């Protein structure tokens, strides 16, 4: 029972952190696309990750 509670707690924490991660990736994406108006922006974005 204790293990199930621990697993559930970890899953809840992961889903709480997920929107923050998505927001960070979106900010990085917008930064790259606004500051590097080239044909190869996607490759640059992948390199930065």
C-alpha positions in Angstrom: 0.0 0.0 0.0 2.8 2.4 0.9 4.5 1.8 -2.5 1.3 2.6 -4.3 1.0 5.9 -2.4 4.6 6.7 -3.2 4.1 6.0 -6.9 0.9 8.0 -7.0 2.7 10.9 -5.3 5.5 10.8 -7.9 3.0 10.8 -10.8 1.2 13.8 -9.3 4.5 15.7 -9.0 5.4 14.8 -12.6 2.2 16.2 -13.9 2.5 19.3 -11.8 6.0 19.9 -13.3 4.9 19.1 -16.9 3.2 22.5 -17.7 6.3 24.3 -16.4 8.4 22.2 -18.8 6.1 22.9 -21.7 6.1 26.6 -21.0 10.0 26.6 -20.8 10.2 24.8 -24.2 7.7 27.2 -25.7 9.7 30.2 -24.5 12.9 28.7 -26.0 11.1 28.0 -29.3 9.8 31.5 -29.5 13.2 33.0 -28.6 14.9 30.9 -31.3 12.3 31.7 -34.0 12.3 35.4 -33.2 16.1 35.9 -33.0 17.3 33.5 -35.7 15.1 34.1 -38.8 16.9 31.6 -41.0 15.9 28.6 -43.1 17.4 26.2 -40.6 15.8 27.3 -37.4 14.6 23.9 -36.4 18.1 22.4 -36.6 19.4 25.3 -34.5 16.6 24.7 -31.9 17.6 21.0 -31.8 21.2 21.9 -31.3 20.3 24.2 -28.4 18.5 21.4 -26.6 
